[in-house]
Amino acid sequence: MNQLPVVWVTTRAAGILAFVLLTISMVAGLVLKTRPFGRLVRGISVMELHRSLTVASLMALAIHGVMLVMDTTIDITWSDLLVPGALPFKPVWTGLGVIAGELMLVLVVSYRFRRKLTMPIWRRLHYTSYIAFTFATLHGIFAGSSTKTTWMQAIYIGAIALVLGATVLRAHSPAPPKKV
């Protein structure tokens, strides 16, 4: 009886989970100010969900990286996970995955310093989440082992549609009233 290679399956699952959590976190962050559910959902609850999903995505990404290094069927080092383009396998696409992960880490760490940053700097910093999402998507599509499956294509299409939809909703929603 053939057994699934546990390390490979875990690597793949962790990468997909990190992407799905990143997508949901982005959507939660984008709808935070638009309040599409009115008073049914408190803003602080959405903020906590956004922050928790971002951290959970980063944790899944860490598992993805650790499992890649542990996989004995491929030769990946810790520096390959930290230096974009260092990995010989599809260096552009794996490099974009590295950059996406590093941007995610910067965003998580920046939360600790949010009170020391001006709102324009905080906002500009958060715009890099679009870069992280785009790079993570491209990484998955062009370097992921599940890309050709229908279910994974559905995940990519759904993720892109959700982030684009939430972005349009956010762009067309009225600005919240200013506190006096």
N, C-alpha and C positions, 0 to 999 in steps of 0.2 A: 504494500500500500504506500503510495506517495504521500509525503507530508509536506505541508506548505513551509517554506523557509520563514521561520518566525521573525528573524531580524528584518528581512526584506518586507514582509507584510506590515510590521510595526513601523518601519521607515515610511512606507507609502501611506499608511493610515494617519500617521502623525502629520505628515506634510499636507494631506487633504484636510484634516481637522484644523490645522493652523490656518489654512486658506479660508475655510468656511467661517471660522471664528473671527478672522480679520474682516470678512465681508459683513457679518452681522454687527460687529463693533462699529464699522464705518456707517452702516445704516442707522444704528442707534445714535451715533454722534451727529449725523446729519439731521435726524428728525428731532433732536433734543430741543432746538429752538422753535421748530415749526409747530410742534404740538398737534399732530394730526388726530390724536385721540382726545383732544380737549382736556377736560379735567379728570377723565377716567384714569389717566396715568400721570403720576406726579413727576415733575422734571427731575427731582433728586433721584427718583428710582431709575429713570432712564440714564442719568449720569453714572450711577453706581453700576448699572448693567454695562454701559459703554466701557467704563474703566475695567471692570472684571473680565469682560470678553477680550479686551486688548491684552491684559496680563495672561489670560488663559491661552490666547493665540500664541503669545511669545513662549509660553511653557511648552505647548505642542511643537512649536518650531525648534525649541531646544532638544526635545526628544527626537525629532526628525534628524537633527544634526548628530546627536550622540549615536543614534542607530546607524547613520551613514558611516561613521568612523568605526563602529563595531563590526560592520559587515565585512566578512573575510573574502567575499567574492569580488570586491572592488578595493581599490587602493585610494582611500581618502584620508587625508591628515587634518589635524585641527587647523593648520594654517590654510588649507583649502577652503575651510568653512568661514574663514575670516578675511581672506584676500580675494576680492572679486576677480574672476578670470583665472585664478590659480589652478583650478581643476581642469585637467585636459579634456574631460568629457563635456562637450558642448559648452565651451568656456563663456560664450556671450550669455547664454540662457541661464547657466548655473551662476554666473557672475551677477546677473540681475536678481537672482534669488538671494544671494549673499547681501547685496545692497538693500533689498527689500527688508530683510531681517534686521540689518543694522539700523535702518530708518525706524523700524518698529521699536527697537530698543531705545533709540533717542527719544521717541515720543513717550514711551513709558517713563523713562527717567525724567523727562522734562516736566512731567506732572508734579514732581516733588518741588520744582522751582517755579511753578506757575505764578505764585504771588510776587516773585521777584522780577518777573518779566512784564513788560507793558502789554496791553491787550493787542496792539498791532503785531508785536513780535510773536506772541502766543498764537495768534491767528495764522500768521505766515508759517510758523513752524508746523501747525496742524495741516496746512495745505500740502505738506510733504506726504501726508497719509495717502493722497491720491497717487503720488509717485510710488509709494510702497505697494499700494494695491495693484497698480498697473504692472510694476516689475514682478510682483508675486504671480500675477495672472500669466504674464508672458513666460516666466520661469516654469510654471506648471504646464502650460500648453506645449512649450517647445522642449522641455527637459523631463517632464513627468512621464512615468511609465504607463499611466492609465489614460492618457489623452485620447487615444483612438476608441475608447469605449463610449457607448452611448450615454451611460449614466454620468461619466465624468464630463462629457461635453455639455450635458444638461446642467451640471453644477456650474461650469464656467459661464454658460449663457445666462443662467439664473443670477449668478453673482454680479455679472456685468449689468444686467437689467436692473437689479435691485439698487446698486450703487448709482447708476445713471438716473433712475427714477427718484431716488432720495435726493440726489443733487438738484434735479429739476424742481422738485417740491420745495427744497430749501431756497433755491434761487428766486422762485416766484411767490414765496410767502411774505407777508408784510413783516416789517421789522417789529420786534417787540417794543412795547411802549417804554420810554425812558423813565427811569426812577427819578423822582424830584426830591 
